[in-house]
Amino acid sequence: MLNRSCLLTDALADAVAASSGGSSVTYDVSDGLRLALDQALAVRALGPVIDNATRHGSSVSVRARRSVASACR
């Protein structure tokens, strides 16, 4: 059974760990910010973006904030 939500920081950490790029990645994410999908699927979606950024950028920074009009609570 899939867990239908995950912490964004956990998904990012897994995507960064799986990245084949050489750049460092920093991320600044609001505490407790969750994605409304399973962590494995989140990593699968974030992975190519992180991988591409680390291959082609000298440094990579990800920032995410909760919006006031959040659709998922």
Secondary structure, DSSP 8 states (H G I E B T S, - for coil): ---S-EEHHHHHHHHHHH----SEEEEEE-TT-EESS-HHHHHHHHHHHHHHHHHH-SEEEEEE---TT-S--
